[in-house]
Structures are given as structure tokens and as C-alpha cells.
Amino acid sequence: MNKLSTKLNKDLGEAVAFLSPTGRRMFFPYGGILGQGAEAKSCDTNATIGMAFEEDGSPLVMKCFSENVRLSKKAFLYAGSFGDPLLRAKWREMQVEKNPSMAGVSFSNPVVTNALTHSLRVAAELFASPSDEVVVPDLYWDNYELVFTAAVGCKITSFNTFARGGFDASSMKKALLAPGEKKILILNFPNNPTGYSATIADAKKIVSAVKAAARAGKRIIVLLDDAYFGLVYEKGVHGESLFAEFAKLDKRVLAVKLDGMTKEDYVWGLRVGFISFGFKGATEIQLKALEAKAAGNVRSSISNVTSIGQALALAAFSDKSYKSEKKLKYDTLKARYDETKRVLEKHPEYARSFKPMPFNSGYFMCIKPIGVDAEELRKHLIAKYSIGTIVLSGLLRIAFSTVPKAKLAAIFADINKAVVELKK
Ligand SMILES: Cc1ncc(COP(=O)(O)O)c(C=O)c1O
């Protein structure tokens, strides 16, 4: 039992007897990203949050969303548990356009969810039971624990994320081949917290590792958390979702695509996402059955997803400025990524204070402090430099998505100073 759930159960005293096994496992992650984010709220530089802000500090939002909020009365009707059919068709078409590898692959229509966390939860409830093992790289988004461990009762097994500057696909293969017939593998590129996406070479190794495990008799459900899709900043990175690779790989492999507008379209509070399915040899009837299972799960929990959010998404996707606005927002984040790389290259002396983890995409990058404790450094950065960061697995995560380009050089200089001070 997690120590936070144990504490809540203790607080409940005799009333704990009212709780189900799931209720007993449940906790609120006060100490993780959310707790650390709250501590950094009043910092001059808050690099904790998984959102994005403009150079002037205002929310980075596209006009095709913010100026389309005048919707027709239809946006107040129920959208249905599968989601708005027009939005589902549009999202499917957009996925194939953005991922040419999906053309010709048989996969379901996306079912609408209340954004990606909900897609994960739907997937967890459809495919995972307490005896199943969830396999993730050891640098992963901490909410996977709440969904798979607390809500569903699975065991999470992690493998080493990086080897020789790239993704450690052989560690992943070992974890998949470990005892147990069924494995649920979560892959998240661009990744939270590292900001790493598989390169083309990594992607080949990842796919062949899953293939080898399937051939060895494992049944593998690959959950592709594509939250930060499209935010890739380097050549040689596998820019497409790996969904199509897995959807045509082996009949023992089920590919589940979890995606949505939250991060890639900069609408964190909109709460519209999707879940789609594919596996080798899947028939239309089988895919429809999986859609119905997902929609049934939606109906049993939230009934249906905000119709207003879905109508707004459709309006934005039909807006002629959608693509050009999205490109401008991408450019803002790419400029910060480039600046981060430039600063680190210009200051080789920082290598005595911290080591940047591999990063090439997304909202974040991580550093490993050298000779000082990451949590101590995080606290010191808040107290002395008014800089908010997040600590995860001994690393410091910096969300460049929230920091104006002009401030990035100063942040790394201050981190370097802070490490030097703590070492004294
Ligand atoms: C990797 C990853 N997946 C999913 C999510 C959840 O996104 P949503 O807000 O759409 O539930 C996040 C949010 O931080 C994330 O970092």
C-alpha cells in the first residue's frame, strides 16, 4: 500500500471499513508534481507546469480556439458516449494525415474521452487486472501510478530508460520477456519528464523487441501515450506515433492510441481526448466491439464527454488559421528548445554541476545534479533564486514550455551557482 493511502486510511480510523479495496488503495499525490508545483507558485520563474505560456507570460492559446467560443445551441445537446461522430471522423482523418504510416492500417474509430488521463483510465479498466504487470521506462509521468496501481491494483515494473544516450530497448525487451504471459507496455514519446522521443534507430529496436516478446508467447498491450505529439525538434527523431507499427505487428499485440488536444493544441482545460485500437488482422467487427467496450466504460463513469469542448474542437479544426497558428506556437517552443541547447553548449563548465539527460522534443528537459541531492537543490532554487522546478527520480525537470526564451540562460546559470553553493 502506498504511504499516502496508508495515511488517509489511518485518518479515516474505523470509517476505513466503508472503503472498497480500490477505495483503500486510492490517495491524492500531494507530494509529487502537484505538491512541488504548489510550492513554486509564487516563484518569479515557474518552470514546473506541463502547460505553455507566451513570452509575455500569458497562456499560449490559439485564436482558433479562444475566438470560437460562440457556439451554436447544438453544442449544449448530449454528444453521446462514443463522442460526436463528426469530431471522431475528423480526428481519425487528421491522425492519418499526421502519421502517414497509419494509412492502410486497419484501426478503430477514435472514441472520445475526457482527455488523455481518462483515456489511460479507460484502457486500464478494459485491459488491466490486479494480476497484470504494467511495464514502463523508469522515467515516467507519475500519474500512471495513480491510474494503474491505485485505481486498478496492478504492479508497475520499470526498466532503465536510457543507455548510451538513446532509449534502452534491450532493458525493455528483458522486462517484457520476464515471467508472466500478459504485459501492458506504456510508451510515451515525446516523454514527460525527459523530453525525449525515440529516434528512428530507437524506434526500430523498440518495435523488434515487442515483436520478439510476442513471438516468445507474450500477449502485449502497447499503450501509446501520444500527449505531446508533433513537438519534435531534431532531425532523425521518429516524428510519427508508433501506433501503426504495433497495429500491424503480430496478432498477440494490441496497439492502443491515447491522444488528444490537451498538449499538442495547447488547450489543457478543454478536456477532450481519444482512444483508438488496432491489431494485426483485426476485422471491422472486432474493432467496433473494442469501440463499444470503450464507450461502455465512458457511459459507466462520466456518461459522455463535454459537448461544448467537442464542438469547440471541431470549430477550431475547421478554422482556416488552425494550421498556421499551430505552427507559430510550435515555433515558440522550438525557439526555447534551441536556446536551451545553445546555452548548454556555450557553458561546458556546467557539466561539473549537472548532466542534461537526452532530450529532443516536447515541453521539458531534465538534468541530473552532480554531487548534490536533487530535492535539496530544488528547495534551494526556490528559496534563493525564486525558480520553481520539479524533482522526479533524482532528476530536476525544467518545463521550457513555461519560460520565456530570454530567461533560459539565467535559469541554467542560477542552477549552476546553486549547485556550487550546496557543494561548499
Ligand atoms: C505524458 C502525459 N500523458 C498524459 C497527460 C494527461 O493529459 P490530459 O490533461 O489530457 O489528461 C499528461 C499531462 O501532464 C502527460 O504528461
The ligand as an SDF file (V2000), in Angstrom:
LIG
                    3D

 16 16  0  0  0  0  0  0  0  0999 V2000
    2.6720   12.0120  -20.5580 C   0  0  0  0  0  0  0  0  0  0  0  0
    1.3370   12.5840  -20.2430 C   0  0  0  0  0  0  0  0  0  0  0  0
    0.2440   11.8890  -20.5930 N   0  0  0  0  0  0  0  0  0  0  0  0
   -0.9860   12.3330  -20.3250 C   0  0  0  0  0  0  0  0  0  0  0  0
   -1.1640   13.5360  -19.6590 C   0  0  0  0  0  0  0  0  0  0  0  0
   -2.5680   13.9590  -19.3140 C   0  0  0  0  0  0  0  0  0  0  0  0
   -3.1220   14.8060  -20.1690 O   0  0  0  0  0  0  0  0  0  0  0  0
   -4.6340   15.3040  -20.0140 P   0  0  0  0  0  0  0  0  0  0  0  0
   -4.5360   16.6400  -19.3650 O   0  0  0  0  0  0  0  0  0  0  0  0
   -5.1080   15.3350  -21.4130 O   0  0  0  0  0  0  0  0  0  0  0  0
   -5.3780   14.3480  -19.1610 O   0  0  0  0  0  0  0  0  0  0  0  0
   -0.0570   14.2910  -19.2580 C   0  0  0  0  0  0  0  0  0  0  0  0
   -0.2400   15.5320  -18.5050 C   0  0  0  0  0  0  0  0  0  0  0  0
    0.6420   16.0810  -17.8900 O   0  0  0  0  0  0  0  0  0  0  0  0
    1.2260   13.7950  -19.5640 C   0  0  0  0  0  0  0  0  0  0  0  0
    2.3170   14.4770  -19.2280 O   0  0  0  0  0  0  0  0  0  0  0  0
  1  2  1  0
  2  3  1  0
  2 15  2  0
  3  4  2  0
  4  5  1  0
  5  6  1  0
  5 12  2  0
  6  7  1  0
  7  8  1  0
  8  9  2  0
  8 10  1  0
  8 11  1  0
 12 13  1  0
 12 15  1  0
 13 14  2  0
 15 16  1  0
M  END
$$$$
